[in-house]
Amino acid sequence: MDEIDFFISQLKSEDFGVRLNAIQALGEFQDLRAVGDLLSLLSEPEWQIRNAAIESIVNIKDHTIIDTVANYLRSDDANLRNAAMQVMEKMGGDVVTPLCKNLEDKDDDVRIFAANTLGNIGDKSATPSLLKALNDKNENVFYAVVEALGKIGDSSAMEDLLIKLKEKDIWDRFVIISTLGLMADERAVKSILTQFEYEELKLAVIDALSKIKFEGSLPQIVSVINNDPDTDIKIEGLKALFSIGLQCYNFARIERNSILSDFLLKNFKMIDFRSLEPLIVEVFKSENTELKEKIINILNWVNIKFPIKPIIDLLRIEELEEKAYDILLKQNDIDFKDFKEIFEKEDDDKIKALLIKSLGFRVDAASKDFLENMLSVDNPTFIVAASEALLLQLSDSDVTPNIIDKLFNLIRDSKGDVKNTAKSVLVVLAHLPEVQGKLKSIFSQKNDKLIKEAIEIVSISNNSNFFDNVISFVEHPSSEIKKEVFQTINYLSKIESNRNFFIKHQYIDKVYNGVYDKDDYVKIEAIYALGSLNTEKSFEILKSILYDSSFSYFKPYIVRAIKECGRKSEIIDIFIELLKSGIDIETKLIIINAFREFNDPRPIECISDMLFEESEDDIKGEILITIGELGQVDELDFILPFFDDDNWYIKNAAVISLSKIVDDRVKLHLIELLKNSNKIEDEIIIKNIIAALKSYPDQDTLGVLIPYLSNNIYSFYVYETIFKIVSESTQLSEQLFDMALSQNNTSTIRLAISILRELKIFDIKDKLISLYNSSDLESIKFSILCYMRALGIDDTNLYCENISEESQLTLLNFLCSKKNHRFGV
C-alpha cells in the first residue's frame, strides 16, 4: 500500500481529525486516484469535511470531473449541491462551458444554480449564454441571470439589459437597475433616469446612479432630494451626491426638516466631515435646538476634530452643554496659543471653567503650567476646574513640589468644592514620597483641621504606611479627629492585609476604648470599626456591649457591626435570641434583612411566629419577603393568608415573597389574584403578580396574562413575562397566537406577533399568512410582514393589496432580498 492508498483508507476513519488530515494530504499529493473518493465527501454533514474536500479537489485540478460536478446541481441534497457550486467557482473558467449548458436544463433550480455560479466565477465568456437566458420564463431564473451579468460586468450585455428594462414589469426592473449600477456604464444613465417616475423604484435608481458616478445625473438627484417627501429617499439621494463627488453646500435648506442629521448618522463612514464644516457651522447658528443636538451627537460619535469657536457657542446652551463639552474634549490638538487667546477673550466664567477643565485631556507642558498657575488664582470655580484637569492629566513624573505645596495650601485655607477637589488630587498622589512627607509633617503638627484632612486622605488612598500615625490620634481631644480615625480603621480594615497589620500591632484595645467615648458619633464609628476588624476579640467585645443596658441606644449600630463579623452560625443564634427578647423596630429590620443575606433557613420558625404577633406593618412586610427569599415551600401556609390583607403594603410583600417560591399552590393564588385584579387598587401589586408568573410557563398562565397585553399600564410587564414563559416552553407559541387572536384586539395580536418574532418562532407561519390574507387591518398586516422579514421566511403567499406604501416598501425590500424564490405579489 503506497501513501495515496493509505490516506484514501483513512478517509473512512471514525476519528474526525484523522479524516481531515487525510483529505488535506490527498490534496497536496495531487494524485488523480483520490478524486473519486474526495467527490464522495461533498455530501458529508460536517462542514469542515466538505470544505477540506472542496479545497483538495480543486487543488488536484482534474478537469475530467467537471461534468460530474455540474450534474450534482440536480441533487436534492443541499450540502452536495452547494459544495458542487463552490468547486466550480474555484475551478474558474474551465467550468464555464458545462455551466452554460445547464442554463438550458429543464430543471428551474439547476438553471438558477448555474447562473449564480457563472456570476461568481465572473468569466466574460459566459455572457452570450446568459444573454440568451434573459428570455427564461421562470422569474427566479431571470433574477439570477441578471445578477450574474452584473457581477461579470461585461458591457456587451448593456443593450439587452436596457431592452429588458423597458419590457419587464416594475418588480423585475429592480434587479435590472441594480445590475446596471454594478456595470457602472454611463450609457445606462439616461434609461435609468426614466425610472424615477415610479415611486417604488426611486431608491434602486438612486443607488445605481451613485455607483455609476455620472455627474450629468446630479440635477435629477437634487430634484428628488428637495421635492420627495420620503425621508429615506432624501437620505439615499444625499448619499449618492457624496458618492458622485458633490458636496452639500447648496442644499442647506434641507436642514430645516432634519434630513441632514439623519443622513450623517446613517452614512458617517463615507463622509469627510471637514468638507461639511461650513454647513454644520451654519446649522449651529439656527434656532433649532433639537437639530443642533442631533448634529452634536453625530460629531461625538464619529470622533472628529472640529473648529473650537462654534463648540464654545454651543456650550452656552444649557441643554447642549454636556454634549458640546464632549466635543470640546476631542479638540486637544489645538495649538495652546490659540487656546489661550480664546480663553482670554471669553467673558463668561462658566465657559472659561469648562475650557480649563478640558485641558485635562492634553499632555503638553504648556497646558500643565497653565493649570498649575490656575491653582493660585482668586476664582474658586477656576481652581476647582484646574484641580479636576490635573487629576486627569498628571502622571508621577509631572508632579512638581510646587503643585504639591499649592494643593496642600488649598486644603488648609479653602472650603467646600475647592478643598474637596484639591483633596481628591492628593488622594491620587498619596503614593508619592513627596506627598507622604507632607502628610507625616502634618501629623506632627497641632493643626487639628489639617490633621483631620490628612487622615481622610490616608483613608481614601488606602495607604497602610500611615496606620501608626492615624492610631496615634485615637485618644485625641477632638471628637472630629477621633471620628475620622475610627472611620479610617473601619475602611482600611475591610482589606485583609491592612486588617492583619492592625491586629498584629494589637490596636484593638484602643478601638475598644472608643466605644466608651463621650461623643455618640465617635462611639458609633468605634463600634463599626470593631465589626470590620472581624477578630475573635472584637466579636466578643461587640457581644458584651450588645447586652449592656447602657448601650441600648446603640443597639442598631452594634447589630450592624456584628453582622460584618463573618460568624454566620453564631450570629444567627444571637439575632434569634434578640428577636425573642423584644427590641426596637430599627434593630428588628436590620436583623430580618440580615437573615436574607445569610440565606439560612434556621430563623424561619422564629420570624414566622412573629408574623401573627407583630403590629408594625414594616416588620411584617420584611418578614414575608425574607421567608420568600429563603425559598421554603413548607412556609407557604404562613404567607398565603396575607394575600387577603387589607393593607396594600402587606399584600404586596406577600406577592413579592411568593414570587421567590415556585409551587402550584402559589401559581393558583397568583392567577386568582390577577383574575380579580379589579379588587386590587394598587398598580405595583398587579405588576409584581405579573412578574411572579414568569416562573409558571404553562397555558393557564398565558390565559390569564393575555387580556392584560393591550393594557397601557401593564403591557410592558406582561410582554416581558410572556416572552420569558414562551422562551422556556416554545410549544406554547401556537397557544399564545390563538389566545391573542381570540381577544379580537389589534394591539394584543400585534404584541403577540412581536413576541413570536423576537423568539424566532417559525411554527405559526401558516396561521400568520392566513391572518394576513383575511385581515383588513393595516397594522396587523404590517406586523406580519415584519415577522416574515425578520425570520427570513420565504415561499409566503403575501399580497400588496390594500396595504399602505410603508408596508409595500417593507415587503418590496424583503422580496428583493429573496431572488431565488417565487413570490405571489
N, C-alpha and C positions, 0 to 999 in steps of 0.2 A: 504493500500500500504506500503510494507516494504522498507528498504533502497535500496535494489537491484532494485526493480521495479521503485523506484523514480529516481535513476541515469540512468536507461535504458530509462525512459521517457525523461530525459534531453538530451539524445543523438540527439534528433530531434530539439533542441532549435535553434533559429536563432542567438543567441549570441555565438560567436566563443569561448569566454573564458569559458562560461558555459559548452559547449560541451567538451572542452579539459579537464576541471576538472572532468566531469562525466566519461570520458574514463579512466583517471588515477585512479579515485576512484574504478571503477569496477575491475581494475587490482589488486588493493590492497586487495579487498574483496575476490578475487579468487573464485567466485561463478560461477558454470558451466552454470547457466541460462543466463549469459551475453555473452557467447561465440558467439552465432549466430548473435547477434546484432553487436558485435565488428567486426566479419568477414565481415559484410556488409560495414564496413567503409574502407576496404582496397583499395577500388577503388575511394575514395574521392579525389577531385582535390587538396585540401590543404595538403601539405606535413606534416605539423605539426600534423594534424588529423591522417594521415596514420601512422606516426611514433609512435604516442601515442597508437594507436590501436595495432600495432605490439608488443609493449612492454607489453601491458596488456594481449594480447592473450598468449604470451609466459609465462607470469607470472602465468596465470591460470593453465597452464600445462594440458590441456585437450587433451589426445592422440587420442581421437576418431575423431578429426578433421583432422588428418594427410592426409587421402585420399582426403578429400575435398580441403584442401590447395594445395596438389600436383596437383589436377585437374585444379587449377587456372592457371597452367603453360600453358594451352592451350588457355587462353583468348587472345583476340585481344587488350584488354585494357592494355597498358604498365604499368600504375600505379598499377593495380591489380597484374599483372604478377611479377613485381619487388618486391612488398610487400610480395607476397607469397614466393618468394625466400628468403627474409630476415627472415620471420617467420621460415621457415625450417632450415635456417642456425643457428638461435638462439636456436632452439629446439634440434639441435645436432644429436646424434646417433639414436634417436628414429625415425627419418625420413629416415634413410639410405635405408631401405628395399623398401618403395614405390618409392623412387627416383631411385633406381636401376632398378625397373620395368619400369620406364619411359625411361630408356636408350634403351628400345626396342620399344618405341612408334613409330607409323608410321609418326608422325609429326616431321620434322627435328628440328624445333625450340624447341620443348619440350625436345628432346634428348640433345640439346645444353644446355638449362637451367638446366636440371638435372645434367649434367656433371659439369657445373660451380658451382652449389650449393654443390655437393658432394666434390669438391675440396676445397671450402671454409670451409666446415664442418671439413674436414681432418680426417675422421674416416677410419682406415685401413680395416675395414670390407667391404668397397666398392671396394677394389682393384680387386677381381675376376671379378666382373661385368664390371668394367672399362676396364680390360684387354680384355674381350670378345668384348667390344665396339670398341677396336682398329681396328677392321675389318670393321667398319662402312664405307659405300661407300661415304657418304657425307663428303667432305673435311673439312668443318667447324665444324662438329661434331667431327671429328678426332682431330682437333686442341684443342677443348675444353676438350676432354678426356685426351689427352697427358698432357695438362696443369694441369688438376685435379690430375693426378698421380704424377706430380712434387710437387704439394702443399701437397699432403698426405705424400709423401716421403717414401713409403713402398719399401724396397729394393727387395722384391719378384717380383716387376714389371720390374726389371733391364733386365732380359734375353729377355723378349718380346719386350722391347723398343730397345734393341740392334739389334734384328732381323728386326724390322721396319726401323731402321737406314740404313740397307743395302738394304731393299726393296723399300723404298719410294723415290720419286724424290727429286730434290735438294731443292725445296721450302718447302716441308714438313719436311725436315731434320732440318730446323731452330728450330722449336718448340721442336723437339725431343732432339736436342743438348742442348737447354736451360733447358729442364726438367731434363736431365741427370746431368747438372750442379747443379740444385737445390737439387737433391738427394745426391750430394756430396759423391758418392761411387767410390773409387779408381779403382774398377773393370771396370769402363766405360772408363777410360783414354785411353787405347790402341785403342779402337774403335773410340773415339772422335778424336784422333790424326790423324787417317787416313783421316779425312775430311779436313785437312789442304791443301790438294792438290786442293781443289775447292776455287777459289778466292772469290766467293760470300759468303762462309761460314766461312772465317777466323775470322772475328770479333766475330761471335757466338761461335766458338771453343775457342778463347782466353778467352771470358767471362766465359764460362763453366769451363775451366781449373783453372781460378782464384778463382772460388767458391769451386772446389774440393780440391785445395791446395795440389796437389801431386808433390813433388819435382822431381820425375822422368820425368815430362813433361817439365822441365826447358830448356834442350838443344834445343828442338824444338821451344819453345817460343823465346829463344835468337836468334836462326837462323832467325826467321821471323823478329824480330826487326832489325837485321843487314842487311837483304837482301831485304825485301819487300820495294818497292818504295812508298807505300801508307803511308802518314803521320799519318792518323787516326789509321791504324793498328799498326804502331810503338808505338804510344802513348798508345793504349789499351794493347799492349804487355808489356810495362813498368809498366802499372798499375797492370797487372797480376803478374809480378815479385814481386812487393811490397806486393800484397795480399798474395802471397805464402810465402813471408818472405825473399826473396833475395834482397839485396841492389844492387845499380847500379855501384859500384866501377869499375867493369870490363868492363863497356860499355862507358867509357869516350869518345870514338871516335864518338859516336852519336852526341855529342855537335857540331860537325862541320856542321851539317845541321839543327841546332836549334831545334831538336826534344825534347831535354831535357827541354828547356824552355816551349815549348808548353805543354808538359806532366805535368810539375809542375803547370802551370797555371790552367789546367783543373782538376787536382786531388789533390790540395793542402790540402784538408781536411783530407786525409788519410795518409799524409806523415809526418814522423818525420824528420824535416829539419836538425836537428843536425847530424843525421846519414849521411846526404848528404854533410856535411861540406867539407870533403876533395875534393869531386868532384867539388863543386861550387867554392872553392878557386882555383882549377886548371883552371876552366873556366875563372875566373877573370884574370888569367895570360895570356890568349890568346890575340891575336891582333884583335879579332872580337868585335869591339865596339858595334855593333848592338845587338849581342848576350848578351854581358855583361849588356846592358841596359835592355833587356828582363828579365834577372835574377834579376836585381835590382828592377824592377817593381814588380816582384813576391814577393821578400823578404819584400818590403814595404807593399804590400797588405796583406800578411799573418801575419805581425806584429810580427816577431820572433826576438829573440836575436841572435847575430852573432859576430864572432871574430872582434875586432876593427881594427886590423892591415890591413887586406885586404880592409876594408872600406876606410881607410886613403889612401891607394894606389889608390883607385878609385876617391878620391877627387882631385887627381892631373890631371884627365882627364876633360878638360873644359866642354865638352858636357854632362858629367855624374855627375858633381859636385853637382848640386842641388838635384838630386835623391839620390846620395850617402850620402849627408848630412842628408836627411830624415831618412835613415837607422841609421846613427850615433846617431840621437836623441833618438832612441829606445834602445840604449845600456846604459841607465842611471843606470844600476845596477852594472856596472864595479867598482871594488874596486878603491877608489880615489888614492891610492898609485900607482896602475898600470897606471891610467890615467896620473898622474903627471910625471911618468917615461917616458911614451910615449911622453908627451908634451916637456919635457926637451931634449929628443933625436932628436926631429924634428928640421930641419934646415929651412924649408920654413915658412916664417911669415904668408903667406896666410892660410896655413893649420893650423898653431898654432892659428890664429884668429878664424877659424871655430871650433876648439876644445874648445876654451874659450867660444864662443857663445853657444855651445851645453850644457854647464853647466847650462844654464837657465832652463833646464828640470830636474835638480836634486834638491833635497830638503835637502841635508845633510849639516851639519855645515862646514865641510872641504871645500866643493866647494864654499860656501858663503864667507868664509875667503879668499880663493884664489881670488875670483872675487873682493873683497874689496881691496886687495893688488894690483890687476891689475889697479885700478884707479889711482895709483901713479907712474906707470912706464913711461918711456920716449917714448914709442912707441904708436903713436896716433891710429894705427889700433887695437892694443890690448885694448886700453882704450874704443874705440867705441864698440868692441865686448863684453867687460866686462859690459859696461853700458846696452847694449841690453839684456845680460843674466840676469842682476839684475832686469831689467824691467819685465822679465818673472818670476823670482824666488822669489822676495821679497814679504813677507807678512808684515803687520804692525808690528808684533812682532819681525821681523828680522832686522828692520831698527835701526841702531845704530847712535848716534851723530857723530861718526867718518865718516860713509858713507855720512851723510848729509853734513858735512863740506867739504868732498872731492868733492862732486857733485857741491856745490856752488863755490868752488875754480876753478873747470873746466869751469863753465860758466863765471867766472871772468877773467881767464887767458888764455883760449884757443880760438880757432877759428874753423870755419867750422863744420865738422861732429862731432868732439869731443864735442864742445859746444852744438850742437843741440841734440845729444843723451843724454847728461847729463841733458839738459833741459826737455827732454821727460820723464826721470825718475822722476824729481822733480814735473812735472805736475801730475803724478800718485800719488805722495806722498803729494800733496799740502794740503790734508785734515788733515795731522798730525800736532799737536801743535808745534812740533819742527821745522817743515818746515815753518809754518806760522810765528813763532817767527823770523826766519831768514829773511823772506820776509819783515816783518814790520821793522826789523833792517835796511834792505837795503833802504826802503822808507825814513828812517830818515837820510840817508847819502847824500853826494853830488856827488856821483859817477854816472854820467849820463848813462854810459854804463850799469852798473848793474841795475839801476832803470828801464831802457828800458827792460832788460831781465826779471826782476821781474814782470813788468806789463804784459808782454806776457805770463808768467806762470799763472798769475791770469786769464787772458782772456781765455786761453785754458782749464784751470781746472774748469772754470765756478764757481768761488768762490766769492759770493757777499759780504763776510766778508770784502773784501778789496776795496769796492766801494768808500768809503770815501778817502782812500789812493790814489786810481787811479785818482779821480776827483781833488784832490789837485794839480795835475800836469797839469791841463788843460790850465794854462797860463804860463807854464814853458818856459824858453828862448829857449830850444832846440826843433827844429821842429820835430826831430825824435821821441822825447818823446811825444810831443803833438799828432803826428800822431798815435802813439801806443795807447795813451789814447782814442782817438776817435774810433779807431778800436775796442778797448775793449768795449766801450759803445755800439757800433753797434752790436757786437757779443752777449754781455750779455743781451741787451735789447730785443732781439728776444725771450727770455724766460720770460713768463708772470710775474712770481714772481719777477724777477730782475727788469723788467720794472716798476712794481708797486712801488718797493722800490725806484727806481730812481726818479719817478715822485713825490712821497711823499716828498722827500727831496729837491724838487724844484731846480734840477740841469739843467733844460732846458735852462735857460738864459746863463749858462756857455757854453753850446754847441752852442747856437746861436752866441755867440761872436766868436766862432771858424770859422764861415763861412766868417768872415772878416779878417782872419789871412793873413799875407803877404806871407806865403808859400802856393802855389797852392795845394800841396798834402795834407796839413793839412785841407784846405778848403773842398776838396773833401771828406775826411773822416768825417768831421763835418756834411756835407750835408747828407751822408749816415746814420750817427748816428741819425739825426733828423727823417729820414724816419722810422728807426727801432723803435724809441720811440713811434710813432703812437698815438700821442695825438692831441687834437684839436689845441693846441698852436703850436706844431711842424709842423702841417699841414699848418696852417696859415702862419708861417714863410717861409716854402718852397714855398707857392704860391706867397708871396710877392717878394722873390728873383728871382722867375721864370720870372717875368715880369720886373725885374730890368736890364736895359741895361748893367750895369757894370758886370753882371753875365752871359753875352751871351756865353762866352767860356764854362761855366759850365752847360749849359742847359741840355745836355745829362745826366749828373750826377744828376741834380735836378729832371729830369723826372723819372729816375730810383728810386730815393728816394720816390717821390710822389706815384709811383706805389705800394710801400710797405705799404702805409698808410691805406689800407683797406676800403676806402670810394669809392666804385666802381662807384656808380651813378654820384657822383660829379666829380670824376677823369675822367670819360668818357667825360663829358661835357668840362672839361678843355682841354683834349687831342684833341677833335674835333676842339675846338677853335684854338689850336696851329697849327693844320694841315692847317687850313684855312688861318692862318696869315702868313704862309711861314717860314719854319725853315730849319736847316741844315739836311743833309742826315742821319747822325747817329741818331739824335733825332727822325726823321721820322720812321726809322726802329725800334727803341725802342718802340714807340707808337703803331705802327701797330702790332708788336709782343705782346704787352700788351693787345690789343683788343682780340687776340686769347685766352689769359689766362682768361680774364674777361668773355668770352663766352656770350656776349650780342650783339644782332643784331643791336642796335641803330647806331653804327658807319658805317654800311654798305653803306648807302647812300653817306656819305662823302668820304669814300675810293673808292667807285665805280666811283664817278666823277673824282677822281684823276687818275684813270687808263688811261683816254684819254688825260690827261694834263701832266702827269709825263714823264720826259725824261729819268730818271735813270732806267735802267733795274732792278737793285737790288730792288728798291722800288716797281716797277710794279709786280715783281715776288712775293714779300712778300704780296702785296695786294691781288693778285689772290689766294694765299694759304690761307690767312686769311678769305676771302669770303667763300672759300670751307669749312674751319674749322667751320665757323658759320652755315653751313648747310642750307642755304636759297635757296630753289628751284627757288624762284622768281628772283634770281640774275643770273640765267643761261645765260641770254642774254648778260650779261656783260662779262662772261667768254668765251663762245663759240667762239667769233671771234679770240681769241688769240691762238686757235688751229693751226691756219694757219700762225702764226707769223714767220718771218724769223729767229728770234733769238732763239736758242735752249733753252736758259735759260727760256725765257718767255713761250715757248711751253711746256716745262717740268713742269713749275709752274702751267700752265693751266690744265695739266693732273693730277697733284697731287691735285689741287683744286677740280676737278670734281670727283676724287675718293672718296671724302667725301660726295658727294651729289648723292643720289640714285634716278634716274629718267630715263624713257625710252629714252628721247632725249639724255641723257648722254651716255646710252648704245649704241645707234646708232652711235654716233660720235666716241666712243672708238673702236667699231668694224670696222668702216670705216677707222680709222687711222691704225689699225693693218693690215687690208687687203692691205693697200697701204704703208706698212712699208718700202718698198724699197725707198720711198721718205724721210724717216727719217733716217738720218745717225747715230744718237746718240743712243747707246745701252741702256743708262739709261732711256731715254724716253720710249722706247719699253718695258723695264722691268716694268716701272711704269704703262703703259697701261695694261699690262698683270695682274699686281697686282690689278688694279682698277676693272677689270672684275669679281673679286670674288663676287661682290655684285649682279651679274645677273645670277642666276642658271637656265639657260634655254638652249634649243637646239641650238639656234642661237649662243650663246656664245661658247658652245662646238665646234661648227662647225668652228669658226674662230681660236680657240686655238689649235685644234688637229694637224694641219700641223706644228706647232712650237714645238710639243712634242719631236721630234727627233733632234731638233736643239741644238747643243752642247752648244751654248751660252745661250739659253733661256730655255732649258729643265727643269732645276730645278724650275724656276719660274712658268713655265706652269704646271708642275706636281703639285706644291703646290696649284695653283689656281683651276685646275680641281678637285683636291682632295676635296677642300672646296665646290665647286659647287655641285659635286655628293653627298657629305655627307649631304648637305642641301636638296637635291632633288634626292633621291635614284632611282626614276623612270627613271632617265637619264642614269642609269648604262648600259642598253642594247644599248641605242644610242651611248654611249661612245665606247662600244666594236665594234659596227657596223661601226662607223666612223673611228676608228683606223684601222679596217680591210680594209676599202676601200682605205686607204693610201698606202697599199701594201708595207709597210716599217717595217722591222723587229723590229727596235728599238721602233717605235711608238706602235706597238702591244704589245711588252714586257712591256713597261712602263704603258700602259693602263691596262694590266692584273695585274701589280703590284699595281696600284691604287685600283682596284676592290678587290684585296686580302686584302690590308690593311683595307679597309672599310667593309670587311667580307660580300661582296655581293654574295648571292647564286644564284641569278636569271639567271645568264648566264652559269650555269654549263653545260647544254646540248650543248650549242654553243661551249663551250671550248673543250668538249670531241670530238665534230665533227671536230674542227680545229686540235686537237691533232692527230686524226687518218688520216687526209688528208694532214697535213703539212710535208714537207721534211726537215724543218729547225730544227736543234738540239736545238738552243736557245729558239725557241718558245715552243717546247715540254717540255723543262726543266722548263720554266716559268709556264706552265700549271700544271706540277707536283707539283711545289712549291705552287701554288694556291690551288690545291686539298688537299695537305698535311696540309697547314696552316688552312684551313677551316674544316678539318676533314670530307670531303665529301666521302661517300662510294658508293658501287654499281656502280662504274665507270668502263666502259669497256676500261681500259687503257692497252696498249701493250708495251712490252720492245723491240720490233723490231726496228732496225736501230737507236738506240739512244746510246749515249756514256755510258761508265761504270759509270761515275759520276751520270748521270740521272738514270741509272738502280739501283744504290745504293739508291738514293733518293726514288724511287718507292718501292724498296725492303723493306727499313726501314718502309715505310708507310704501306705496306701490312702486315708486321709483327705486326703492332700495331692494326690491324683490323682482329682479328681471327674469329669473329662471322659472317663474310660475305664472300660470294664467289666473287672472282675477276678473270676475264679472263686475264691471264698473258702470 
